[in-house]
Amino acid sequence: MVDHRELFEDVTADLARAGFDIDRWPSGLRIGHGPHGVLIDWPPAEQAADQPPPAEGIRAAVTGAVAAVLRESGYRVAPAGPDGLLVTASRPVRVAAPDAPGEGGREPAGVPEQWWG
């Protein structure tokens, strides 16, 4: 299994900022490492700690809310199983526009010249 530690940390931090309780997951939702990214799903009923699993409609609503938050944050999110999500890519790097205030329309320092033979 590939280690997606940085992606896992970014996803859990973004979900925490959005108000999801990632420490205990009282909803029963779990976050883990998958072979291709971060897997967010529901444990089987027999693995539920001390509460029955939520109804299908609640699982669908929570899964949809998690997917919306992650997509809004710039992640790629795909279905994984009946109630799961696979997060496969982190946010793109933001690059300042070349005409940013204070730059005078010049390229930022560190950008090599381009030669078009």
Secondary structure as GFF3:
##gff-version 3
##sequence-region A 1 117
A	DSSP	alpha_helix	5	17	.	.	.	ID=ss1
A	DSSP	beta_strand	30	34	.	.	.	ID=ss2
A	DSSP	beta_strand	37	41	.	.	.	ID=ss3
A	DSSP	three_ten_helix	45	47	.	.	.	ID=ss4
A	DSSP	alpha_helix	56	72	.	.	.	ID=ss5
A	DSSP	beta_strand	76	80	.	.	.	ID=ss6
A	DSSP	beta_strand	84	89	.	.	.	ID=ss7
###
